[in-house]
Amino acid sequence: MGLRVFFHILTGLILDLSKILIYTFHYNYAKKNYCDKAKLLYSDTDSLIYEIQTEDFYVDIARDVDLWFDTSEYPKELQIKK
């Protein structure tokens, strides 16, 4: 197997794993927790953009923030309580 073929197989595998992760989040987190109050507006290979109707999103995600959310660029003042 040539390097080019290996690269194409690996790229396909990575994209497939990304899709699985995105779908898992959508159906097992967003839809499960918000039902019809979560509207998927846009998706890409590595991101989902939602409109979510809730009182306080940060309170909602607090228990799952380390598992599902990248908050590395959030301001330090925004304390998401776990």
N, C-alpha and C positions, 0 to 999 in steps of 0.2 A: 504494500500500500504506500503510495507516494505521500509526501508531506502535504501537498495541496488537497488530496482527498481526505486525509486525516483532519486538516483544518476545517473543511466543510462539514464533516461529521461532528466535530467538536462544537462548531458554531451552532449547528442545528440542535444539538443536545442542550446547550446553554439556553437557547431561545425557548425550547420546550420546557425546561425547568422553570424559566421565568414565567411562562404562561401558567404553569401549575401553581406557582406561588401567588400570582395575581388572582387567579380564579378561586383559590382557597381563601384568600383574604376576602374577596367579594362575597362569596356565598356563605362562608363559615364565620365571618366577623360582621361585615357591614349589613348584609341582608338579615342575618340572625339577630343582630342587636337593634337594628333600626327599621326593619321591614320596609314599608312603603315610604318611610320618612328619609330614606337614603336614595338619592337619585344620582346615578352615574352619569356625569357630564362628558367625560373624556377619558380615554385610556391610551397608553403607549406601552412599549416593551417593558418599561420599569416603573410605571406610575399610573395612578388612578386619581381622577379629580371628581369629587362628589359635591352635591348640595345636600346637606344634612340638616334636618329640622330637630333641634334639641335645645334644652335649657342651657346646658353648659358642656360643650364638647370635651373640654379638658378634664372635667370631672368624670365624664363617661369613659374616657380612654385610660384613666390613671392606672387601673389594675393591669392593663395590657400594654402599656406604653413601651416597655422594654422588649416585648415579643414582636409587636407589629409596626411600631412607629420609629422613624428616625427624627429625633428632636435635637440633633447635634448642632444645628444652626439656629435654634430658638434662643431668644434673649435669656440671659441668666435670671432676670427678674421674674420670668414666667415659671413659677414653681408648679409642676404637675405633681400633686400629692399622690403617693402610692399607698 
